[in-house]
Amino acid sequence: MSYAVISLGGKQYRVRPGERLLVDKLATDEGATFNPRVLLVGGDGTTDLSPTTTVTARVVGHQLGEKIRIGKYKKRTGYRKHNGYRSRLTQIEIESIGSAKKPAAAKKAEAPKAVPVPKAAQSEPVPKAAQSEPVPKAEAPKAEAPKAEAPKAEAPKAAPKAAAPKTEPDAEAPVRVAHPPKGYEDLTVAQIAEAASGWRRPNLEAALEHERANAKRKGAIAALESALAAKEDGS
């Protein structure tokens, strides 16, 4: 059987018709055919070093090769680097070398022929006694007379609802007592004078009573009284 040595991508490959091999990725589209450079043709005891024979190959598909892992390490420096690489490959199939074509695929095994059945084994006539007898028809079920429904007993009327006892008037809600604003004891006179205009009137009155009864700071009392006067003028 003839063979050939072809060159693809700077590499040499020994090929035969019908053989598939992986080569470096080619620019040819999938399913297209091409003719690589032929370096040698041999077989049948002869070798041609300057052949004029052409080799026809077909691109089966493009794929990636197995992943190659690359690790670099330098001791006592903490240098470590890890990379990976996958080659881009093309699978080709050699269709013919000159006039020699790839061997045809083996024919599928033929289906076994049906074996004739002897006449003696064919169906014999069925005796009359064994023939199917007429099947009696099933009688339809008789319709039952509708049952008389018993008169429904009327539900007793609900008794009138008893009037709910009147509840006594709610106790009077406790009177809310105003308090000075939260954290008033920790405020300085300047802070009270600045914030008093934003307080409500009950808080101002409670703060004024607290100030007169406890701290007795003249500046705070004056600021609260002026804020109360402003509230009364605004109302």
Secondary structure, DSSP 8 states (H G I E B T S, - for coil): --EEEEEETTEEEEE-TT-EEEEE--SS-TT-EE--EEEEEEETTEEESS----EEEEEEEEEEEEEEEEEEEETTTTEEEEEEEEEEEEEEEEEEETTEE-----------------GGGS-----GGGS--------------------------------------------------TTGGG--HHHHHHHGGGS-HHHHHHHHHHIIIII--HHHHHHHHHHHHHHHHH-
